[in-house]
Amino acid sequence: MLDCAALDQLARSRGPQRSRPGRVHAALRGALNADAQVIVPAAVLAELYRGSTHDQAVDACLGRNGQIAVADTTRQLARQIGHLLAHANCDSAHHVDAAVVATALASGGGLILTGDPGDLKALAAGQPRIRVEGL
């Protein structure tokens, strides 16, 4: 599972605002070698789309990495997001973080790579199937 910072790092590893490939690329390779699913919630894309140049970088990244699935927000997932926010006593400013955790839960659990491990760990508290690791 990739959050905004993880997908952004992957997208910026090519193009005019290059970042170093690093941990996200290694995790992506490891997931693919293990035949594991790599998922990005649609809410993450909404947070990253900010204009033509960056939109193009994100879309190019998803095109290069066709094995990354984009998970839509269904009514059931929206309910789970709301429940996670309520349980963690968070407001809607943490909606995208909660969407990442809820999508991971809906997928059966797994590893979440994030630039914000504190918030995601709080939202995933009590969920043994979820592991949160910072970039």
C-alpha positions as CSV (number, residue, x, y, z in Angstrom):
1,M,0.0,0.0,0.0
2,L,1.4,3.4,-1.0
3,D,0.4,6.7,0.6
4,C,0.8,10.1,-0.9
5,A,4.5,10.5,0.0
6,A,5.4,7.0,-1.3
7,L,3.6,7.5,-4.6
8,D,5.0,11.0,-4.9
9,Q,8.5,9.7,-4.4
10,L,8.0,7.1,-7.0
11,A,6.6,9.7,-9.4
12,R,9.4,12.2,-8.8
13,S,12.1,9.6,-9.4
14,R,11.9,10.6,-13.0
15,G,11.3,13.9,-14.6
16,P,12.3,17.5,-13.7
17,Q,12.0,17.3,-9.9
18,R,13.9,14.0,-9.6
19,S,14.2,12.4,-6.2
20,R,16.3,9.4,-5.3
21,P,14.6,6.1,-6.0
22,G,15.4,4.5,-2.6
23,R,13.0,2.6,-0.4
24,V,9.8,2.8,-2.4
25,H,11.5,1.4,-5.5
26,A,13.0,-1.4,-3.4
27,A,9.7,-2.2,-1.8
28,L,7.9,-2.2,-5.2
29,R,10.5,-4.6,-6.6
30,G,10.2,-6.8,-3.5
31,A,6.4,-6.9,-3.8
32,L,6.5,-7.8,-7.4
33,N,9.1,-10.5,-6.8
34,A,6.8,-11.9,-4.1
35,D,3.8,-11.6,-6.4
36,A,2.1,-9.3,-3.9
37,Q,-0.5,-6.7,-4.7
38,V,0.6,-3.0,-4.8
39,I,-2.4,-0.7,-4.2
40,V,-2.9,3.1,-4.2
41,P,-6.3,4.4,-3.0
42,A,-8.0,6.8,-5.4
43,A,-8.0,9.4,-2.5
44,V,-4.2,9.4,-2.7
45,L,-4.4,10.5,-6.4
46,A,-6.8,13.3,-5.5
47,E,-4.2,14.6,-3.0
48,L,-1.4,14.4,-5.5
49,Y,-3.1,15.8,-8.6
50,R,-2.1,19.5,-8.4
51,G,-1.6,20.6,-12.0
52,S,-0.4,19.6,-15.4
53,T,3.3,18.9,-14.7
54,H,2.7,17.0,-11.5
55,D,-0.4,15.2,-12.9
56,Q,1.7,14.1,-15.8
57,A,4.4,12.7,-13.5
58,V,1.9,10.8,-11.4
59,D,0.1,9.4,-14.5
60,A,3.5,8.5,-16.1
61,C,4.5,6.7,-12.9
62,L,1.2,4.7,-12.9
63,G,1.7,3.9,-16.6
64,R,5.3,2.7,-16.0
65,N,4.2,0.7,-13.1
66,G,1.1,-0.9,-14.5
67,Q,1.1,-3.4,-11.6
68,I,0.0,-0.7,-9.2
69,A,-3.7,-1.0,-8.8
70,V,-5.9,2.1,-8.0
71,A,-8.6,1.3,-5.4
72,D,-11.8,3.2,-5.8
73,T,-13.7,4.4,-2.7
74,T,-16.9,2.4,-2.4
75,R,-19.7,3.0,0.0
76,Q,-18.4,0.2,2.2
77,L,-14.9,1.6,2.2
78,A,-16.1,5.1,3.0
79,R,-17.9,3.7,6.0
80,Q,-14.6,2.0,7.1
81,I,-12.7,5.3,6.6
82,G,-15.3,7.1,8.8
83,H,-15.1,4.5,11.5
84,L,-11.3,4.6,11.5
85,L,-11.4,8.4,11.9
86,A,-13.9,8.2,14.7
87,H,-11.9,5.4,16.5
88,A,-8.7,7.4,16.3
89,N,-10.5,10.6,17.3
90,C,-9.3,12.3,14.1
91,D,-11.0,14.9,12.0
92,S,-11.5,14.8,8.2
93,A,-8.1,16.4,7.6
94,H,-6.8,12.8,8.1
95,H,-9.3,11.4,5.5
96,V,-6.6,10.3,3.0
97,D,-4.5,8.6,5.7
98,A,-7.6,6.7,6.8
99,A,-8.4,5.8,3.2
100,V,-4.9,4.2,3.0
101,V,-5.5,2.1,6.2
102,A,-9.1,1.2,5.2
103,T,-7.9,0.1,1.7
104,A,-5.2,-2.0,3.3
105,L,-7.8,-3.7,5.6
106,A,-10.1,-4.3,2.7
107,S,-7.2,-6.0,0.9
108,G,-6.6,-8.3,3.8
109,G,-3.8,-6.3,5.4
110,G,-0.2,-5.7,4.5
111,L,2.5,-3.2,4.6
112,I,1.8,0.6,4.2
113,L,4.8,2.7,3.1
114,T,4.3,6.3,4.3
115,G,5.9,9.6,4.9
116,D,3.7,10.0,7.9
117,P,4.1,6.9,10.1
118,G,2.7,8.5,13.3
119,D,-0.7,9.3,11.9
120,L,-1.1,6.0,10.0
121,K,0.0,4.0,13.1
122,A,-2.6,5.8,15.1
123,L,-5.3,5.0,12.5
124,A,-4.2,1.4,12.2
125,A,-4.0,0.9,16.0
126,G,-5.4,-2.5,17.0
127,Q,-5.2,-3.8,13.4
128,P,-2.7,-6.7,13.6
129,R,-2.9,-7.3,9.8
130,I,-1.5,-3.8,9.1
131,R,2.2,-2.9,9.3
132,V,3.2,0.7,8.9
133,E,6.7,1.7,7.9
134,G,8.1,5.2,7.3
135,L,10.0,6.1,4.2
